[in-house]
Amino acid sequence: MKPNWNGANIESELRGILAECCRRDLSQVGDDADLVRELGLDSLAMLRLLAEVEMRLEVRFPDSELTRLRTLRQFAAAIRSGGGDLLPGDSSGPSTALPEGRTP
């Protein structure tokens, strides 16, 4: 059974994942800190973070979310709300389904 991600537990889990990924103490970093500007994460580091979050929290983000998710608060909100194309527990990769009425 997947954990119920809400409130402080998701932010705490995300903070732990981020601390491991960037190998820094994040005790003074707020939930709204820009991960690129303030922590210096480059695009590769952001991809690694996204992959680690997906694996540990059993969620799936489309690649297009990478540019939108820039803070811990944004990551947490996306996970809690299931916003966008977030696919909880789907590790099968991108959807190949065609819109209704379309054939390959």
N, C-alpha and C positions, 0 to 999 in steps of 0.2 A: 504494500500500500504506500502510495506517495504521501509525503508530508503535506500538511495544510500550510501553504506559504502565505503568511500574512504578517502584518505588523513588524515587530522588531526581529523576529526570527529570520525573515528573508534578508533584511539588511545585514544582520550579523553573519549569516552564511556567505553572502556576497562579499562582505568586507574580508572574511577569512580567505576566500578564493582569490580576491584581488591582492591581498598581502602576500600570498604564496606566489602568485604570478609575477609580481613586480619586486618581490623580496625586499620589502620595506616595512617599517612601522607605520601604520595608518591611523594611530590613535588621535592624531591632530588633523586628520583629513575629514572634512564634512561630507555628508551624503550628496551635496550639490557640487562638489569639486569636479571640475572638468578633468577627466582622466587623461586626456591628451595634453592640454595646456598646463595643468597644474602638477600632474604626475609624470609627464613626459613620455607617456606610452605612444609608441609609433603604431603604424597600421598592422605590422606583424604581431606586436604585443597585444593589440586589441583583438586580433583574430584568435590568438591563443587564449585570451581571457574569455571570449565568447564561446569557444569550443569547450573550455573547462566548465563554464557555467552550464552549458547544455548537457554535458556529461553528468556532472554531479547533481544537478537539480532536475534532471530528466525532462527537459524542455527543449524546444527547437525554435530557433530564430531563422528567418530567411536572411540571406547575405545582405539584402538591402537595409536591414536594421542596423548594421554596423555603424553607419554614419549618424544614425539617430540616437543611439544609445551611448551617451557620453558621460553619464554620472551614475553613481550607485542608485540614486533615487529613481532614475529613468529605467534602469534594469529591473529594479524591484516592482515598479508600477507595471511594466510590461508583463512580468511574470504573474503578478496577482490578477491583472485584468484579462490576461489572455489576449491583449490587444494585437492588432495587426494580424500577421500570419503566424503568430506563436502557436506551436503545435505541441501541447503537453504530451510527453511520453512517446512521441513519434520519432523513432530513430531511423526510419526507412529512407530518409533523404527527401529531396524536393518532390512535390506532388507532380505526377505526370498525367493527372486527370484532365480531360478536355472539357470545356464548357458544354452544358447540355445541348444536344443537337449537333455537336461537332464530331467529325470522324477523322481519323488519322489520314 
